[in-house]
Amino acid sequence: MSKHRLASRRLACLLAGFSMFLFCLDAAAEEQSTSTGSFAARALHLGGGIDFSLTSETIAEQSSALSISLGLDGRLSYFLMDGLALSAIPSFRVNSGEQSTSLIVGASVGLSYYLDLGLLAPFARAQGGLLFGRASQDEEQSDLKGFLYGGGLGVAIPLFATVVELSADYQGTGLSVENAESSLDAQRHALLAGVAVHMVFY
């Protein structure tokens, strides 16, 4: 059997498996559709938040001083079933250190689980995605591109048709730092504390 046919069959099996997974999730959501809470199946959250982070950076195996950054992100979340949400997350972050400043735009996908206790809902989440940006150090400009990954814990508080979230997260990034003279690999590790507000649609 040719490699092309083998790859085509594997792709077909993967698509069939993914379709079956989505069908099962939809069936589970259908069974739970009588729930009308903020974290019930088929609920939609739309909003965003702000966070502050403490970041360490390593470039070409050389560590720099800790820096403080400010981040903004949006979030569109759809509840596949009670408590389980799939999110699309655009983000914007300004990172300022003693010697450099960077602006980074990101796009990621997240998965969160909420334990609805009525007045509040503790949650855990994870996310991963891509990053693009630009950094400046003295008069030198560099292009940034890479990926992010991370996760965290928090508590969500339903208030009328909105949800307020308080969270603490870890976020790691792997970046390629490119300028006219060189291309270097960089890693960042950050601890974030944030607050977000989401509107809830049923």
Backbone as a chain_set.jsonl record, in Angstrom:
{"seq": "MSKHRLASRRLACLLAGFSMFLFCLDAAAEEQSTSTGSFAARALHLGGGIDFSLTSETIAEQSSALSISLGLDGRLSYFLMDGLALSAIPSFRVNSGEQSTSLIVGASVGLSYYLDLGLLAPFARAQGGLLFGRASQDEEQSDLKGFLYGGGLGVAIPLFATVVELSADYQGTGLSVENAESSLDAQRHALLAGVAVHMVFY", "coords": {"N": [[0.841, -1.19, 0.0], [0.565, 2.232, -0.856], [2.298, 5.1, 0.526], [0.783, 7.394, 0.382], [-1.889, 6.48, 0.224], [-2.046, 5.195, 2.698], [-1.687, 7.344, 4.462], [-3.987, 8.772, 3.8], [-6.004, 7.045, 4.663], [-5.492, 7.001, 7.404], [-6.032, 9.674, 8.017], [-8.735, 9.75, 7.391], [-9.742, 7.976, 9.324], [-9.085, 9.416, 11.617], [-10.674, 11.722, 11.295], [-13.2, 10.531, 11.347], [-13.215, 9.507, 13.95], [-13.046, 11.916, 15.417], [-15.457, 13.113, 14.642], [-17.273, 11.322, 15.779], [-16.667, 11.764, 18.465], [-17.551, 14.457, 18.759], [-20.26, 14.023, 18.25], [-20.99, 12.456, 20.461], [-20.547, 14.282, 22.527], [-22.47, 16.204, 21.873], [-24.767, 14.69, 22.216], [-24.63, 14.225, 24.96], [-24.902, 16.847, 25.861], [-27.487, 17.352, 24.972], [-28.974, 15.67, 26.619], [-28.642, 16.999, 29.014], [-29.854, 19.394, 28.68], [-31.946, 20.527, 30.053], [-30.937, 21.917, 32.187], [-30.336, 25.22, 33.363], [-28.407, 26.891, 34.377], [-25.571, 29.148, 34.864], [-23.386, 27.68, 34.113], [-24.233, 25.583, 32.627], [-24.886, 22.985, 30.148], [-24.504, 24.055, 26.8], [-24.553, 26.744, 27.408], [-23.288, 30.044, 26.81], [-20.444, 32.008, 27.18], [-19.246, 35.286, 27.057], [-16.685, 37.595, 27.105], [-14.034, 39.244, 28.899], [-10.791, 39.976, 30.41], [-8.34, 41.239, 32.772], [-4.904, 40.972, 33.718], [-2.093, 40.698, 35.94], [1.355, 39.918, 35.921], [4.247, 38.111, 37.079], [7.305, 37.647, 35.668], [9.856, 35.482, 34.473], [12.692, 35.238, 32.316], [14.552, 33.455, 29.876], [17.119, 33.647, 27.592], [18.861, 32.188, 25.054], [20.038, 30.456, 26.951], [20.737, 32.23, 28.963], [19.739, 33.876, 31.812], [17.455, 36.509, 32.617], [16.595, 39.431, 34.635], [13.734, 39.385, 36.878], [10.546, 40.434, 35.64], [7.679, 42.619, 35.366], [4.473, 42.257, 33.982], [1.629, 43.357, 32.063], [-1.489, 42.147, 31.101], [-4.116, 41.664, 28.7], [-7.065, 39.961, 27.862], [-9.492, 38.352, 25.775], [-12.417, 36.262, 25.821], [-14.263, 33.642, 24.55], [-16.535, 31.332, 25.342], [-17.92, 28.103, 25.108], [-20.196, 25.844, 26.482], [-19.792, 22.537, 26.453], [-20.914, 20.47, 27.846], [-22.538, 20.147, 31.059], [-20.672, 22.177, 33.118], [-18.279, 21.863, 31.635], [-16.25, 23.637, 29.512], [-15.311, 24.888, 26.323], [-12.97, 27.111, 24.973], [-12.188, 30.056, 23.017], [-9.448, 32.198, 22.845], [-8.263, 35.284, 22.474], [-5.383, 37.389, 23.03], [-3.428, 40.042, 24.56], [-0.346, 41.365, 25.472], [1.851, 43.334, 27.456], [5.179, 43.461, 28.231], [7.535, 44.539, 30.489], [10.864, 45.098, 31.241], [14.077, 45.621, 32.911], [15.877, 46.094, 30.863], [14.594, 45.703, 28.445], [11.587, 45.868, 26.399], [8.528, 44.367, 25.482], [5.895, 43.621, 23.169], [3.213, 41.504, 22.804], [1.021, 39.495, 20.936], [-1.498, 37.07, 21.166], [-3.143, 33.943, 20.328], [-5.221, 31.48, 21.418], [-6.493, 28.243, 22.499], [-8.69, 27.008, 24.965], [-9.572, 24.815, 27.717], [-11.914, 24.344, 30.209], [-13.084, 23.433, 33.491], [-15.878, 23.717, 35.54], [-17.086, 23.634, 38.837], [-20.145, 23.758, 39.845], [-21.471, 25.297, 42.544], [-23.603, 26.767, 43.231], [-23.74, 29.58, 44.682], [-21.17, 30.148, 44.004], [-18.473, 28.999, 41.84], [-15.858, 26.973, 41.824], [-13.026, 26.52, 39.649], [-10.968, 24.809, 37.223], [-8.454, 25.098, 34.704], [-6.949, 24.82, 31.41], [-4.725, 25.791, 28.745], [-3.551, 26.405, 25.37], [-1.588, 27.766, 22.68], [-0.668, 30.118, 20.042], [1.859, 32.679, 19.578], [2.744, 36.031, 18.669], [4.882, 38.842, 18.14], [6.765, 41.813, 19.11], [9.908, 42.998, 20.182], [11.923, 45.374, 21.97], [15.173, 46.526, 22.658], [17.284, 48.77, 23.95], [18.308, 50.314, 21.073], [17.758, 48.278, 19.41], [15.646, 46.181, 17.518], [13.486, 43.362, 17.61], [11.824, 40.533, 16.181], [9.219, 38.464, 17.425], [8.061, 35.149, 17.814], [6.125, 32.251, 18.545], [4.948, 29.827, 20.925], [2.432, 29.224, 23.458], [1.597, 27.839, 26.67], [-0.251, 26.553, 29.445], [-1.994, 26.799, 32.626], [-4.468, 26.962, 35.279], [-6.11, 27.856, 38.412], [-9.218, 28.898, 39.89], [-12.02, 30.952, 40.946], [-15.398, 31.318, 40.117], [-18.029, 33.664, 40.096], [-21.389, 33.878, 39.864], [-23.385, 36.587, 38.814], [-26.348, 37.862, 38.354], [-26.857, 38.265, 34.96], [-24.23, 37.856, 34.373], [-20.836, 36.661, 34.889], [-18.299, 36.787, 37.264], [-14.85, 36.289, 37.422], [-12.135, 35.221, 39.398], [-8.727, 34.546, 39.332], [-5.734, 32.474, 39.384], [-2.859, 31.767, 37.607], [-0.459, 29.726, 35.832], [1.834, 30.389, 33.234], [3.637, 29.359, 30.47], [5.997, 30.089, 27.889], [7.41, 29.52, 24.687], [9.717, 30.994, 22.629], [10.902, 32.367, 19.524], [13.436, 34.575, 18.892], [14.117, 36.975, 16.676], [16.309, 39.003, 14.804], [18.101, 41.396, 12.731], [20.659, 40.395, 12.871], [20.788, 37.942, 14.208], [19.251, 34.832, 15.379], [17.549, 33.684, 18.093], [16.641, 31.385, 20.713], [14.106, 31.585, 23.186], [12.735, 31.33, 26.478], [9.935, 31.816, 28.578], [8.583, 32.112, 31.832], [5.761, 32.517, 33.779], [3.808, 33.793, 36.504], [0.474, 34.484, 37.041], [-2.067, 36.748, 38.133], [-5.435, 37.382, 37.982], [-8.511, 39.094, 36.944], [-11.764, 38.728, 35.602], [-14.646, 39.415, 33.575], [-17.644, 38.071, 32.377], [-20.333, 37.952, 30.075], [-23.357, 36.083, 30.076], [-25.022, 33.845, 27.982], [-27.887, 31.974, 27.018]], "CA": [[0.0, 0.0, 0.0], [1.381, 3.436, -0.96], [2.278, 5.983, 1.694], [-0.31, 8.35, 0.215], [-3.135, 5.817, 0.614], [-2.001, 4.951, 4.131], [-1.93, 8.622, 5.123], [-5.39, 9.127, 3.567], [-6.832, 6.214, 5.541], [-5.306, 7.473, 8.774], [-6.757, 10.928, 8.138], [-10.161, 9.426, 7.403], [-10.043, 7.408, 10.646], [-9.009, 10.497, 12.59], [-11.867, 12.55, 11.125], [-14.345, 9.752, 11.813], [-13.163, 9.485, 15.413], [-13.371, 13.243, 15.927], [-16.896, 13.305, 14.423], [-17.961, 10.532, 16.793], [-16.469, 12.479, 19.732], [-18.465, 15.6, 18.767], [-21.622, 13.499, 18.35], [-21.21, 12.046, 21.858], [-20.667, 15.492, 23.333], [-23.763, 16.817, 21.587], [-25.786, 13.855, 22.847], [-24.578, 14.506, 26.395], [-25.469, 18.183, 26.065], [-28.922, 17.24, 24.76], [-29.542, 15.058, 27.819], [-28.556, 17.919, 30.134], [-30.331, 20.686, 28.213], [-32.933, 21.078, 30.973], [-30.234, 22.798, 33.111], [-30.328, 26.6, 32.868], [-27.45, 27.668, 35.137], [-24.52, 29.848, 34.125], [-22.363, 26.728, 33.681], [-24.948, 24.433, 32.081], [-24.634, 22.633, 28.759], [-24.9, 24.982, 25.746], [-24.412, 28.149, 27.802], [-22.235, 30.757, 26.096], [-19.849, 33.109, 27.928], [-18.507, 36.226, 26.222], [-16.141, 38.668, 27.931], [-12.591, 39.395, 28.911], [-10.236, 40.304, 31.709], [-7.025, 41.857, 32.898], [-4.074, 40.259, 34.681], [-0.724, 41.135, 36.19], [2.179, 38.72, 36.057], [5.67, 38.174, 37.402], [7.849, 36.834, 34.578], [11.293, 35.254, 34.307], [12.997, 34.972, 30.916], [15.863, 32.91, 29.543], [17.434, 33.763, 26.173], [20.133, 31.507, 24.752], [20.517, 29.892, 28.215], [21.101, 33.293, 29.891], [18.538, 34.361, 32.49], [17.365, 37.941, 32.877], [15.919, 39.766, 35.885], [12.279, 39.266, 36.866], [9.851, 41.602, 35.123], [6.237, 42.672, 35.604], [3.756, 42.499, 32.733], [0.192, 43.593, 32.087], [-2.11, 41.419, 30.007], [-5.552, 41.756, 28.428], [-7.518, 38.872, 27.004], [-10.908, 38.105, 25.572], [-12.727, 34.834, 25.957], [-15.557, 33.165, 24.08], [-16.591, 29.957, 25.854], [-19.141, 27.334, 24.871], [-20.243, 24.701, 27.386], [-20.078, 21.298, 25.743], [-21.801, 19.779, 28.773], [-22.554, 20.87, 32.328], [-19.382, 22.396, 33.766], [-17.123, 21.723, 30.756], [-16.301, 24.692, 28.504], [-14.254, 25.046, 25.322], [-12.835, 28.563, 24.812], [-11.273, 30.728, 22.105], [-8.872, 33.235, 23.708], [-7.272, 36.238, 21.967], [-4.72, 38.059, 24.15], [-2.47, 41.112, 24.294], [0.471, 41.503, 26.677], [2.999, 44.244, 27.484], [6.158, 42.99, 29.201], [8.549, 45.579, 30.659], [11.966, 44.753, 32.134], [15.081, 46.659, 33.092], [16.621, 46.359, 29.634], [13.815, 45.5, 27.224], [10.132, 45.932, 26.426], [7.961, 43.572, 24.393], [4.452, 43.591, 22.945], [2.924, 40.176, 22.272], [-0.367, 39.157, 20.656], [-1.64, 35.62, 21.161], [-4.421, 33.298, 20.033], [-5.13, 30.136, 21.99], [-7.696, 27.474, 22.788], [-8.664, 26.56, 26.348], [-10.579, 23.89, 28.221], [-12.141, 24.646, 31.626], [-14.153, 22.695, 34.172], [-16.457, 24.466, 36.66], [-17.89, 22.879, 39.801], [-21.202, 24.711, 40.202], [-21.948, 25.14, 43.912], [-24.692, 27.703, 43.454], [-23.289, 30.961, 44.836], [-19.869, 30.267, 43.339], [-18.062, 27.797, 41.109], [-14.409, 26.784, 41.63], [-12.742, 25.955, 38.332], [-9.595, 24.533, 36.778], [-8.405, 25.287, 33.263], [-5.679, 24.684, 30.696], [-4.804, 26.386, 27.427], [-2.359, 26.378, 24.527], [-1.806, 28.539, 21.472], [0.438, 30.726, 19.312], [2.203, 34.046, 19.945], [3.498, 36.857, 17.73], [5.109, 40.14, 18.753], [7.972, 42.584, 18.817], [10.642, 43.397, 21.38], [12.934, 46.411, 21.773], [16.221, 46.62, 23.673], [18.051, 49.93, 23.497], [17.832, 50.677, 19.745], [17.626, 47.041, 18.638], [14.297, 45.644, 17.393], [13.452, 41.932, 17.3], [10.52, 39.904, 15.97], [8.967, 37.327, 18.313], [7.001, 34.214, 17.456], [6.274, 31.018, 19.311], [3.754, 29.163, 21.441], [2.199, 29.346, 24.893], [0.877, 26.752, 27.322], [-0.407, 26.86, 30.865], [-3.231, 26.423, 33.295], [-4.631, 27.618, 36.561], [-7.268, 27.624, 39.264], [-9.904, 30.136, 40.229], [-13.401, 30.849, 41.405], [-16.34, 32.111, 39.329], [-19.166, 34.121, 40.899], [-22.498, 34.327, 39.012], [-24.095, 37.794, 39.234], [-27.39, 38.134, 37.377], [-26.552, 37.688, 33.649], [-22.783, 37.879, 34.181], [-20.003, 35.859, 35.784], [-17.014, 37.396, 37.612], [-13.854, 35.255, 37.712], [-10.85, 35.542, 40.013], [-7.916, 33.393, 38.956], [-4.27, 32.441, 39.482], [-2.442, 30.879, 36.524], [0.925, 29.616, 35.365], [1.916, 30.421, 31.785], [4.959, 29.191, 29.887], [6.077, 30.399, 26.471], [8.626, 29.249, 23.944], [9.771, 32.041, 21.622], [12.049, 32.577, 18.65], [13.733, 36.006, 18.872], [14.845, 37.162, 15.423], [16.627, 40.354, 14.349], [18.917, 41.417, 11.513], [21.958, 39.76, 13.08], [20.767, 36.608, 14.811], [17.994, 34.201, 15.752], [17.781, 33.02, 19.374], [15.494, 30.776, 21.377], [13.834, 32.141, 24.508], [11.651, 30.752, 27.275], [9.414, 32.654, 29.646], [7.715, 31.461, 32.812], [5.06, 33.607, 34.449], [2.701, 33.577, 37.424], [-0.496, 35.525, 36.752], [-3.247, 36.951, 38.958], [-6.323, 38.144, 37.102], [-9.951, 39.201, 37.157], [-12.449, 38.779, 34.316], [-16.112, 39.5, 33.61], [-18.24, 37.457, 31.199], [-21.768, 37.905, 29.919], [-23.843, 34.711, 29.905], [-26.143, 33.679, 27.068], [-28.416, 30.616, 27.089]], "C": [[0.886, 1.253, 0.0], [1.261, 4.271, 0.301], [1.121, 6.967, 1.612], [-1.636, 7.743, 0.64], [-3.19, 5.581, 2.112], [-2.29, 6.228, 4.9], [-3.388, 9.042, 4.984], [-6.309, 8.328, 4.482], [-6.711, 6.662, 7.0], [-6.061, 8.77, 9.009], [-8.252, 10.692, 8.204], [-10.583, 8.852, 8.755], [-10.042, 8.486, 11.722], [-10.245, 11.38, 12.516], [-13.114, 11.824, 11.612], [-14.392, 9.706, 13.339], [-13.538, 10.818, 16.021], [-14.864, 13.535, 15.768], [-17.705, 12.54, 15.463], [-17.864, 11.197, 18.162], [-17.427, 13.655, 19.836], [-19.912, 15.142, 18.895], [-21.951, 13.106, 19.782], [-21.362, 13.252, 22.769], [-22.014, 16.159, 23.126], [-24.892, 16.023, 22.219], [-25.82, 14.094, 24.351], [-25.181, 15.862, 26.706], [-26.981, 18.146, 25.921], [-29.612, 16.666, 25.995], [-29.599, 16.038, 28.979], [-29.146, 19.285, 29.803], [-31.395, 21.289, 29.101], [-32.284, 21.984, 32.008], [-30.16, 24.193, 32.516], [-29.354, 27.466, 33.639], [-26.404, 28.306, 34.25], [-23.48, 28.899, 33.553], [-22.994, 25.459, 33.113], [-24.577, 24.191, 30.629], [-25.261, 23.651, 27.828], [-24.961, 26.444, 26.188], [-23.223, 28.752, 27.058], [-21.76, 31.924, 26.949], [-19.039, 33.977, 26.969], [-18.003, 37.375, 27.088], [-14.641, 38.738, 27.845], [-12.113, 39.81, 30.281], [-8.88, 40.955, 31.614], [-6.221, 41.062, 33.918], [-2.724, 40.937, 34.81], [0.119, 39.889, 36.421], [3.602, 39.072, 36.435], [6.357, 37.169, 36.496], [9.361, 36.703, 34.673], [11.546, 34.837, 32.869], [14.411, 34.429, 30.767], [16.046, 32.981, 28.04], [18.818, 33.169, 25.932], [20.829, 31.053, 26.033], [21.046, 30.949, 29.198], [19.833, 33.887, 30.485], [18.609, 35.868, 32.712], [16.63, 38.172, 34.188], [14.408, 39.575, 35.747], [11.66, 40.562, 36.355], [8.361, 41.485, 35.426], [5.545, 42.971, 34.288], [2.266, 42.658, 32.986], [-0.418, 42.894, 30.885], [-3.602, 41.661, 29.918], [-5.939, 40.562, 27.571], [-9.029, 38.868, 26.889], [-11.165, 36.617, 25.698], [-14.145, 34.577, 25.469], [-15.627, 31.685, 24.423], [-17.95, 29.338, 25.569], [-19.109, 26.084, 25.743], [-20.721, 23.466, 26.637], [-21.027, 20.415, 26.544], [-21.722, 20.531, 30.095], [-21.153, 20.953, 32.917], [-18.181, 22.411, 32.853], [-17.221, 22.706, 29.59], [-15.073, 24.664, 27.6], [-14.18, 26.525, 24.953], [-11.878, 28.933, 23.687], [-10.776, 31.983, 22.816], [-7.86, 34.091, 22.937], [-6.652, 36.996, 23.138], [-3.725, 39.104, 23.666], [-1.682, 41.348, 25.577], [1.632, 42.465, 26.446], [3.928, 43.78, 28.592], [7.298, 44.009, 29.28], [9.586, 45.139, 31.676], [12.948, 45.889, 32.247], [15.745, 47.048, 31.782], [15.785, 46.261, 28.368], [12.322, 45.636, 27.482], [9.606, 45.12, 25.252], [6.443, 43.694, 24.372], [4.14, 42.284, 22.249], [1.422, 40.0, 22.098], [-0.471, 37.636, 20.544], [-3.037, 35.171, 20.771], [-4.327, 31.864, 20.517], [-6.508, 29.519, 22.186], [-7.589, 26.945, 24.208], [-9.785, 25.592, 26.669], [-10.689, 24.109, 29.721], [-13.226, 23.746, 32.194], [-14.572, 23.455, 35.428], [-17.286, 23.528, 37.534], [-18.931, 23.832, 40.373], [-21.752, 24.404, 41.593], [-23.071, 26.108, 44.253], [-24.212, 29.144, 43.505], [-21.932, 31.209, 44.197], [-19.518, 28.941, 42.681], [-16.538, 27.763, 40.999], [-14.152, 26.162, 40.261], [-11.251, 25.697, 38.168], [-9.582, 24.638, 35.273], [-7.006, 25.079, 32.717], [-5.849, 25.309, 29.319], [-3.484, 26.25, 26.683], [-2.638, 27.146, 23.258], [-0.524, 29.106, 20.899], [0.621, 32.18, 19.72], [2.973, 34.72, 18.809], [3.72, 38.217, 18.385], [6.398, 40.785, 18.331], [8.591, 43.034, 20.129], [11.657, 44.474, 21.014], [13.892, 46.418, 22.958], [17.225, 47.665, 23.205], [17.497, 50.343, 22.132], [17.612, 49.452, 18.854], [16.196, 46.527, 18.687], [14.352, 44.174, 17.0], [12.012, 41.474, 17.095], [10.408, 38.676, 16.865], [7.875, 36.447, 17.719], [7.228, 32.913, 18.21], [4.941, 30.469, 19.77], [3.639, 29.422, 22.942], [1.452, 28.122, 25.39], [0.726, 27.13, 28.79], [-1.741, 26.398, 31.408], [-3.324, 27.107, 34.634], [-5.901, 27.21, 37.28], [-7.934, 28.955, 39.564], [-11.293, 29.869, 40.773], [-14.239, 31.799, 40.565], [-17.562, 32.419, 40.176], [-20.265, 34.6, 39.97], [-23.188, 35.548, 39.623], [-25.081, 38.174, 38.136], [-27.026, 37.481, 36.037], [-25.065, 37.73, 33.339], [-22.109, 36.906, 35.15], [-18.696, 36.611, 36.002], [-16.049, 36.286, 38.007], [-12.6, 35.857, 38.33], [-9.949, 34.334, 39.822], [-6.437, 33.6, 39.254], [-3.797, 31.387, 38.497], [-0.924, 30.823, 36.406], [0.889, 29.664, 33.838], [3.366, 30.305, 31.338], [4.917, 29.527, 28.412], [7.423, 29.967, 25.914], [8.663, 30.185, 22.753], [11.034, 31.936, 20.763], [12.232, 34.09, 18.539], [14.637, 36.273, 17.674], [15.07, 38.645, 15.146], [17.558, 40.263, 13.139], [20.201, 40.613, 11.652], [21.89, 38.322, 13.56], [19.35, 36.103, 15.02], [18.249, 33.363, 16.999], [16.492, 32.412, 19.898], [15.349, 31.355, 22.785], [12.695, 31.385, 25.165], [11.234, 31.741, 28.347], [8.507, 31.826, 30.541], [7.087, 32.562, 33.657], [3.994, 33.079, 35.4], [1.76, 34.763, 37.289], [-1.605, 35.554, 37.794], [-4.2, 37.837, 38.172], [-7.768, 38.175, 37.56], [-10.616, 39.367, 35.788], [-13.959, 38.859, 34.549], [-16.658, 38.957, 32.296], [-19.745, 37.62, 31.225], [-22.199, 36.48, 29.597], [-25.075, 34.714, 28.995], [-26.58, 32.215, 27.106], [-28.984, 30.188, 25.739]], "O": [[1.846, 1.331, 0.766], [0.282, 4.181, 1.042], [0.541, 7.338, 2.632], [-2.425, 8.389, 1.329], [-4.24, 5.742, 2.733], [-3.045, 6.214, 5.873], [-3.97, 9.597, 5.915], [-7.278, 8.866, 5.016], [-7.699, 6.697, 7.733], [-6.662, 8.959, 10.067], [-8.959, 11.343, 8.973], [-11.645, 9.194, 9.275], [-10.88, 8.48, 12.623], [-10.807, 11.749, 13.546], [-13.99, 12.436, 12.224], [-15.455, 9.845, 13.945], [-14.259, 10.87, 17.018], [-15.474, 14.134, 16.653], [-18.705, 13.046, 15.971], [-18.826, 11.206, 18.929], [-18.056, 13.845, 20.877], [-20.71, 15.793, 19.571], [-23.046, 13.381, 20.271], [-22.197, 13.255, 23.673], [-22.634, 16.627, 24.081], [-25.865, 16.601, 22.705], [-26.892, 14.159, 24.952], [-25.891, 16.016, 27.7], [-27.69, 18.829, 26.66], [-30.694, 17.113, 26.376], [-30.48, 15.944, 29.833], [-28.962, 20.237, 30.562], [-31.732, 22.461, 28.932], [-32.987, 22.755, 32.661], [-29.948, 24.349, 31.314], [-29.458, 28.69, 33.567], [-26.345, 28.049, 33.048], [-22.765, 29.255, 32.616], [-22.377, 24.394, 33.115], [-24.027, 25.066, 29.96], [-26.403, 24.068, 28.026], [-25.382, 27.299, 25.41], [-22.27, 28.05, 26.72], [-22.568, 32.739, 27.395], [-18.249, 33.471, 26.173], [-18.797, 38.057, 27.735], [-14.043, 38.343, 26.844], [-12.908, 39.979, 31.205], [-8.348, 41.19, 30.529], [-6.785, 40.534, 34.876], [-2.275, 41.65, 33.913], [-0.336, 38.925, 37.036], [4.095, 40.166, 36.157], [6.045, 35.979, 36.535], [10.065, 37.683, 34.92], [10.716, 34.16, 32.263], [15.341, 34.877, 31.437], [15.233, 32.445, 27.287], [19.808, 33.593, 26.528], [22.037, 31.231, 26.195], [21.728, 30.603, 30.163], [18.956, 34.349, 29.755], [19.677, 36.426, 32.961], [16.103, 37.233, 34.787], [13.87, 39.598, 34.64], [12.18, 41.65, 36.602], [7.851, 40.4, 35.705], [5.985, 43.85, 33.548], [1.721, 42.167, 33.975], [0.079, 43.033, 29.767], [-4.274, 41.841, 30.934], [-5.209, 40.196, 26.65], [-9.744, 39.319, 27.783], [-10.234, 35.812, 25.682], [-15.099, 35.212, 25.918], [-14.88, 30.876, 23.872], [-18.991, 29.966, 25.763], [-18.121, 25.35, 25.749], [-21.882, 23.36, 26.243], [-21.848, 19.697, 25.973], [-20.922, 21.456, 30.234], [-20.522, 19.931, 33.185], [-17.135, 22.928, 33.246], [-18.145, 22.631, 28.781], [-13.95, 24.446, 28.055], [-15.205, 27.136, 24.652], [-10.897, 28.237, 23.428], [-11.581, 32.754, 23.338], [-6.716, 33.673, 22.762], [-7.327, 37.225, 24.142], [-3.247, 39.062, 22.532], [-2.268, 41.513, 26.647], [2.3, 42.433, 25.413], [3.528, 43.708, 29.754], [7.946, 44.308, 28.277], [9.257, 44.843, 32.825], [12.702, 46.988, 31.75], [16.136, 48.202, 31.602], [16.233, 46.7, 27.309], [11.855, 45.536, 28.616], [10.164, 45.172, 24.156], [5.797, 43.849, 25.408], [4.731, 41.977, 21.214], [0.643, 40.315, 22.998], [0.364, 36.995, 19.908], [-3.997, 35.935, 20.874], [-3.455, 31.112, 20.08], [-7.536, 30.182, 22.056], [-6.524, 26.484, 24.621], [-10.81, 25.552, 25.988], [-9.684, 24.069, 30.431], [-14.157, 23.347, 31.495], [-13.74, 23.795, 36.27], [-18.082, 22.734, 37.035], [-18.637, 24.616, 41.275], [-22.414, 23.387, 41.8], [-23.447, 26.253, 45.416], [-24.263, 29.856, 42.502], [-21.585, 32.348, 43.884], [-20.155, 27.914, 42.917], [-15.977, 28.462, 40.155], [-14.959, 25.373, 39.769], [-10.408, 26.27, 38.858], [-10.572, 24.312, 34.618], [-6.015, 25.148, 33.444], [-6.955, 25.361, 28.781], [-2.437, 26.011, 27.285], [-3.776, 27.19, 22.793], [0.571, 28.644, 21.219], [-0.325, 32.839, 20.151], [3.741, 34.082, 18.09], [2.849, 38.702, 19.108], [7.039, 40.39, 17.358], [7.887, 43.405, 21.068], [12.185, 44.493, 19.902], [13.474, 46.329, 24.113], [17.922, 47.48, 22.207], [16.32, 50.692, 22.039], [17.312, 49.593, 17.668], [15.597, 46.442, 19.759], [15.162, 43.779, 16.161], [11.095, 41.964, 17.754], [11.376, 37.937, 17.044], [6.884, 36.946, 17.187], [8.364, 32.522, 18.479], [3.926, 30.625, 19.09], [4.61, 29.788, 23.604], [0.76, 27.449, 24.626], [1.495, 27.938, 29.311], [-2.507, 25.703, 30.74], [-2.377, 27.756, 35.078], [-6.655, 26.348, 36.829], [-7.3, 30.008, 39.502], [-11.683, 28.729, 41.024], [-13.848, 32.942, 40.328], [-18.073, 31.552, 40.886], [-20.102, 35.641, 39.333], [-23.533, 35.546, 40.805], [-24.695, 38.739, 37.113], [-26.896, 36.259, 35.977], [-24.673, 37.649, 32.176], [-22.725, 36.405, 36.092], [-18.052, 37.028, 35.039], [-16.383, 35.436, 38.832], [-12.074, 36.863, 37.855], [-10.355, 33.21, 40.118], [-5.953, 34.727, 39.36], [-4.263, 30.248, 38.531], [-0.21, 31.737, 36.818], [0.019, 29.054, 33.216], [4.222, 31.071, 31.782], [3.911, 29.28, 27.748], [8.446, 30.043, 26.595], [7.739, 30.179, 21.939], [12.083, 31.48, 21.219], [11.312, 34.805, 18.144], [15.791, 35.847, 17.658], [14.142, 39.449, 15.24], [17.773, 39.181, 12.592], [20.774, 40.191, 10.647], [22.829, 37.555, 13.347], [18.379, 36.843, 14.861], [19.065, 32.442, 16.975], [15.395, 32.865, 19.571], [16.337, 31.585, 23.482], [11.804, 30.867, 24.492], [12.069, 32.417, 28.947], [7.767, 30.96, 30.077], [7.783, 33.429, 34.186], [3.36, 32.057, 35.141], [2.183, 35.913, 37.407], [-2.034, 34.508, 38.282], [-3.82, 38.925, 37.739], [-8.193, 37.41, 38.426], [-10.091, 40.065, 34.92], [-14.47, 38.426, 35.582], [-16.19, 39.337, 31.223], [-20.373, 37.448, 32.269], [-21.477, 35.752, 28.917], [-26.026, 35.468, 29.202], [-25.743, 31.318, 27.213], [-29.476, 29.068, 25.604]]}, "num_chains": 1, "name": "protein.A"}
